[in-house]
Amino acid sequence: MKKILYILLALCAFQAYAQTPESLDRDRSKYATYSFSKDDQYKVETPYQTVSVKQPEGKKVKNVIFMIGDGTGLSQWSVGWVANGGALNIENMPVAGYSITTTTDRLITDSCAGGTALAIGKKTKYGYIGLGPDGEVVESNLQWGKRVKGMKTGVTVTCRINDATPADFCIHGPSRRDEEGLAAQYVDADVDFISGGGTHFWNQRSDGRNLIDEMKAKGYTYVDKLEDIAGAEGDKFLGLYDEYDLEPSLDRGPVLMESTLKALQVLDNEKGFFLMVEGSQIDDWCHRNKVGHMCEELFDFDKVIGAVLEWAEKDGQTLVVVTADHNTGGLTLLKGSIEDHEVKVHFSTGGHDGIVVPVFAYGPGAEAFAGVHDNSEIGQIVRKLMSE
C-alpha cells in the first residue's frame, strides 16, 4: 500500500476544466488553536498515530460501510500523507483502483450526480439526487439492502443531512435546492441511523412542520450535542448538531468519530447493515483553496477510517469501501517535508475538476474494486457483493 501512496505523490495532473464553486453557508472564522496564516502552506505540529489491521480471510459480505471523502482525490490523500509524516490509516486498504466521475450530460460532475452513481449503480444527470437520467426514481444500495435483505441502514456526515451525498443514498429529487422537501423525505425514508446537521430545515420550516417531533413519534432517539451521542439509547437514532452544516473539524470535535462508533453499535445485527459515512467538508475547503483546513478535515475522516477498519477486522464479514464523488480544487503538491510534516500546494480552481478519484477497499470482495471503473460500476459491484 505504501508503494501506491508514493505513486500518488507523483500524480499531480493538469486540471482540464473548472466550474463555479458551490455556495457555502458555514462560519469559517474560528480555529483558535491552529494558525492558518497561509492558504497554500501547512505544517502539522503533532501527527496522529495510525492503526494497523490485516485483511480478513472470510468471503461473505454481511455488512457494507461505504465511506465518501467529498471532493477527495489523489492529491488530497497525497498532501495529507506528507503533512501527517508519511502515515495515514488509508494505507491499510489492501486494494486500490480508480473511478471516472463523468455524468450523462456533463464532463464535470457535482455531488448530486457523482454520489448518485455510487449509490444506485447508474449514471445520471448533473443535479439529480437518487434519480436515473430520465428522472425515474432508482433504489439505492442502502434502500435495496433494507427492502430485500432486511439490513439496518444509516448515514453519518458533517454537512446538513439533506445535502447532496447523504440524500443520494436515502431519498430522491431533481434538485438540491429543494432543501425543505428533501429533509421532509427522511420522515418516511426508514433509515435507522441519521447523523449530521441542518436543523433549520427540520424545525424552522416555512410549512410549520417540526420534523424532529415527527421522527420522535416514529421512535427515534433525538440527540443535538456531541457529548450525548455515546449514551443515546434505542435502535432508531437521529442526531442533528447544527442549524446548517457542522462547524469545521477543530471546532466541532470528534462528531464524525463518535457518531460512526454509535452507528456501528446501533446497526450491528444478524441480518447485517449498510452504513454511509461522509467526510463532507474536505470538499468545502478545497473550494475555498485553504490547504490547512482541508488537511484537518481529511485527518478527521482518516481517523474514522482507522476506527472502522479496526471494527471490520474483528467482525470479519464487513466490506469497507472508501472513495470520492469527484475531485475538487485542482490541487497540486509543489513541495514539502515528510520529516517536518509540512506541505506547500497550489489550487488551480475553486470548483470541481474531472480527474479520476481513487477507490480503496478492505474486507470480503475487496479485490473486485481493483482497476479502472466508471463511478456507476462501483455501485454495481457493491450490489453484486451484497447479493451473494
N, C-alpha and C positions, 0 to 999 in steps of 0.2 A: 504493500500500500504506500510505503514511503516513496518508492520509485514513481508511483503515479503522481504524488504531490510534487515531486521535483519536476516532473514533466509539466505539470500545470503552471509552475512558475514561469515557464518559457512561453506560455500560450497567451500572450497579451496582444490580441489581434486588433486589426483596424476595424473600427466600428462604422458600418456602412450606412446606417440610417438612424435618424433621431425623430422623436415626436414631442409634442408639447407635454410637459410634466403634468401628472395628475395633481389636483388640488389637495392641499394638506391643511388640516384644521388644528392640529395639536400644538400645544405650547412647547417651545424648544428652549426656554430661557434659563433653565435651572443648571444642573450639572455643577454643583459647588465643589464636589470632591476632586474631580479631574479637570484639568485646564485644556481646552481645545482651542489653543491660540491660533493654530494654522490649519486651515481646512484640508490641505493636501499632505500633511505630515502627522504622524502619531507615534508615540513611544509608550509602551506598556511598562509600568513600574514593577508590577508583581504578576507574572504569568500564573495562570491556574494549572493545577495538576490534571492530567488526563487519565482515563481509565484504560484497562487492558482486558479484552474479552476474546473468547475463542468461538469460532463458528460451530453451532450445534450440529449433531450428527443426524438428527431426525429429518424426515422428508414431508411430514404432514403440516400444512398451514392451518392452524386453528384461529390465530389472531393476526390482524394486519394493523401495523402502526405506520401510517403514511405521513411523512414529515416534509413540509414545504418551506424552504427558505425563500421568501418572496424576493424576486429580483437578484437571487444569489447565483452567480455564475462561477466560472473557473477562476477569474481574477479575484473575486471576493474571498473565496476559500484560500487562495494563494497569499493574499495580503494578510488575512487573519493568521495563517500558519506562521508567517515570518514574525508578526507582531507578538505572537504568543510564544516565541522562542523555538519554533520548529516542532510544535506538537499541537495536535487537535484530536478530539475524540472521533472525528470522521475517519481518521486513519484506521480505525478498527474494522471498517466496512471491507469485506474481502472481495467484493465485486464492484466494478465501476463501468459505466457506459455513458452515452451522450443522448440528449433529447433535442430534437428540432422543433422549434416553438411557433411556427407559422400558423395563421388562421386560414379559414377557407376563402377569405376576401382581402386579407392584408398580409404583407410580409412581416410586419412587426406587430406582435400581439399585445393585448392588455391582460390584466389579471383575470378578467371575466372569461375570455375565450381560452386563455392559457390554462387556468385552473379547471375549467370545464372539461377540456380534452383529457386531463389527468383523471378527473373524477368519473366521467362517463365512458371513456374509451372511444370518443368520437370527436373529430374536429368540428368546430363551429365558427360562427361569425363573430367578428370583433364586437365586444359589448354584451354578448349573450351569456346568461347565467343558467347552467343546468338545462340548456335547450340545444337541440340539434340545429343544423344550418338552415332548416326550413321553419324554425320557430317551434318545432314539436318538443314536448316535454320528454326528457330521457332520464331514466332511472340511474342514479349514480351507484358506484360500487358500495358506498355506505348504505344507501337505501335498499339496494338489492340484498346485501348481507342481512339486513333486518327482516325483509319480507320473506326471502327464500330460506335462509339458513337459521333464522331466529337469533342472530347475533345482536348483542348490545352495541350501541353506537355512540360516538362522541366527537366533539371538536373543541379544541382549545387554542386560542390565538391571542395576539397582543394588539389587534385592531378592534374596531367595532364588530360585533358578531354578525351584523348584516352587511359587512363589506364583501368584496368580490369572492375571495378564496373560500372562506367558510360557507358562504351562500352557494358556491358551486357544488358543494358536496351535500347540502341539506335541503335546498329549496330551488325555485326556478323563477326566471324572469328575463325580460328583454333588455333591462337597463338597471345599472347600479344606482341610478339617480332616484329610483322609487324606494327610498330608504325606509319609510314607514311601512310600505307594502311588503317589502322583503322581511322586515322584522316581524310583522304580523304572521307571516307564514310559519314561523317557528312554533307558534302555539299548537299547531296541528301536525308538525313535522315528526313527532315521536322520536326525537333524538334524546338519548338518555342522559348525556353529559354535555353541557354547553357552558363555555367559559370564555370571556373576552370583555369588550367594552360596549358602549352605546346606549346607556340608559335613556338618553334623550328621545330615542325612537321607541322606547318601551313604555315610559310613564309620563312623557311630556308631549303627547301626540295631538295632532290637530283634530282627530276624531273623538278625543276624550277617553279612549280606552286605556286601561292600565294592564299591559301585557304581563307584567310581573305578577300581579294579583291573579291573572288568569292561569299563569303557569303554576303558581302555588296551589290553586284549586285543582289542578291536574296531578298534584302530588310531588311537585318539585320542591326541593330544599333550596332556598334562595340565600346567596352569600354576596356581600358587596365589599368585603375587606380581605386583604391578603391573610391576615392572622386568623381568620375564621375558616379558611379553606380546609385545613387538615382535619378539624374536628367536626365538619359537617356530617350529618347522618342521613340515611335514606339511600335509595337506589335510583333516584332522579335528582340531578344537580343542575342548578342554574347559577352561574357566577357572573356578575356584571360589576366592574370595578371603577368605571369612569363614565362621564356623560357622553363622551365620544370615543376616541381611541385611548389606550392606556398611555401613561407617562413614559418617557424614554427609560431605557433599562436601568440606568444607575439611580433613577428616581423611584421607579415603581417597585423595585426589589424583585425577589425571585418568584413573581406571579406565575410565569410560564412553567417553571420547575414545579412549584407546589401544586398547580392545577393539573399538570401532567401526571404527577405521582398520585394525586387523588383520583384522576380518571382511571388509572391502572387498577386502583383499589375498587372503585365503584363498578367498573365494566367487566372485570375478570369473572368468568363463569364457564360452565361446562360446554356451552354452545359456541363460545368464542366471542370476539368483538372486533369492530373496526373503529379505529381512532385516528383522526386527522389532527396533527399538531403543526402550527404555522409560526415561524419567526417572521412576523408581519412587517416589522419596521426596518429591517435591513434595506428593503426597497426604498423606504421613505428617505433615509439618509443618503442613499446613492442618488436619488432625485435631487437632493439638496447639495450634493457634491461635498459631503463632510466625512472624511475618512475615519476620524476618531470615533464619532458617533456610530458609524457603520460597523466598525470593529466591535464595539461594545454590544451591539445588537447581535452580531454574528456569534460572539462569545457566549452570550446568553442562550442562544439557540444550540450551540455546540455542547454546552454543559448539559442541556436537556437530552441531547442525543446520547451523551455518555450514560446518563441515568437510565434511559430507555434500553440501551444495549445491555447494561448490567441486568435489568429485569428480564429482557428477552433471552439472555444466556441461561438464566436459571429456569425459565419456562420451557425453552427448547422447541416450542411449536409456534413461534411468533416471527412473521416476516416483517422486517423493518426496511422501508424504502425512504431514501432522502433525495429530494430533487428540488427543482425550481419551476415556477410557471413561466419565467422569462429571465433575461439578463437586463440589468439597469445601470445606466451611468457611463457606459464606455470606459470602465475603469482599467487603468494600466499601472502596473507596479514598476516604477522607474528605478528605485534603489532602496536600500535599507540594510539592516543588520539583524541576523538571527540571534547573535550573541547579545546585542543591545536591545532587542525587542522593538525595533523602530522601523518605520516604513515612510517612503515618500512616493506619492502617486500622482496620477493625472486623470481627470474625468473629461471625456470628450463630449459628453452630452448630459443634459438634465432629464432626459427621457429614457425610454426603453431602447434596446437595440436587438439585432437579430442573431447574435452569436449563440451557438448551441450551448446548452447548460448540462452540467454533469448529473448523472443518476448513480447513486450508491445504494447497494443492497446487502442485507445481512439476514441470515436465517434460512429456513427451508425455501427452496425455489430461487434463491438469490442469483444463481448462475444465469437465469433467464434474462436478466437485465443487462448483461454484458453486450457491448457493441453499440452501434448507432441506431436509434429508434426515432420514429415520429412520436411526438408527445402523446398522441392518442393511443399508440401501441403500449405505452406504459400502463394506462388504464386497462387495456385489453389483457395484458399479461397478469395484472393483479386479479382480474375477474377469473381468468383461467385457473390460477393457483387457488383461489378461493373455492372454485367449483370441484376441484379434485378430491 
